[in-house]
């Protein structure tokens, strides 16, 4: 009522007509009037009732106080049958401050401040997927992301996560993505990874041993569920972890090599043991790690006298030699198809010399024995199916090696003329 009598007639007419024109539309409007003496500003804000909350009112108040350089603010909120809530705010300002405010710009700032997470997500989804596909995505997940997710992640992260969820298929039932939190204090070594999975949540007792064997110390896990209109459930598991001391992690490498390894371990294509740490420490793909594991299984069979855990830790202690051993194997059985005889011999000899030179620096006698035996086994391998593909062009699920046992020192007698050793997780 005070506003009604204090406002000049022209200004009052303009404001009243604008309020009438809102009708019952869900939109935010802001009307500002200055006190003739310059000590107060009077503001009327109309906000859709379904988005109005204390938080929204505080955002409006903050924008007004910042722009008007106000020292104090009082407010009254009025609810009626209308779809709009009305907030009246009186702001105390310093008459010495002459501030020119553009009412339209101020209103736009208030609208922007009141935008909800869901508004941003909807706009970004349509922008990313295109109008037709984006609208379908929003309709397919009507409840969107759960409140816990919205609390922790920005809307643009949700769009990226939705892309990963939509990429899930029978052929690709699990997707993994590594990221570093934006607000992380420099010096912290905490990393996060998200696992995307359909239908059922991943059991922690299955996932944790895999991540720990890959050399990651899990600090916490946060699961989020999304429900499709067809009733199907999608899960996002967010893991926080640190890596072993002294490791400089490259997120891009993690996303490529580690994701590939994790997916194949979950599927059962690779065993879940300490050898998997080589993916991180040596940067080896999961199949190269499986190759070293297969040779370790053979070492066990010929009674070298060390358990698999010790052999794995030996390779992890000497990642440079582990890498060179896989390079030597690749040279003998993959590059052999591409290089001429002299080039191949020269390359093999140089790799052997490099491995032997590195072995001179190995301090522990048992570790030296294990690594030299690896070198002997690779040199004693005559043929392998490691690089063969099946009828569909996929790598075979098992490895077979044809050995010349006479080239392997300390082999238990009787020594056969040839031996074919077959390895696969299923055999084990």
GINORKA-V337818 format. One record per helix or strand of 2 or more residues. SS is the DSSP state (helix for helix, strand for strand). FROM is the first residue (numbers start at 1). TO is the last residue. If there is no record, write none. Layout:
# GINORKA-V337818
ss=SS from=FROM to=TO
ss=SS from=FROM to=TO
This chain:
# GINORKA-V337818
ss=helix from=2 to=6
ss=helix from=9 to=22
ss=strand from=29 to=34
ss=strand from=40 to=48
ss=helix from=54 to=68
ss=strand from=72 to=78
ss=strand from=84 to=92
ss=helix from=103 to=114
ss=helix from=117 to=129
ss=helix from=131 to=140
ss=helix from=147 to=152
ss=helix from=155 to=166
ss=strand from=174 to=179
ss=strand from=191 to=198
ss=helix from=204 to=213
ss=strand from=216 to=227
ss=strand from=233 to=243
ss=helix from=251 to=267
ss=helix from=274 to=281
ss=helix from=286 to=301
ss=helix from=308 to=317
ss=helix from=319 to=333
ss=helix from=335 to=337
ss=helix from=341 to=359
ss=helix from=365 to=380
ss=strand from=381 to=384
ss=strand from=399 to=403
ss=helix from=405 to=407
ss=strand from=419 to=423
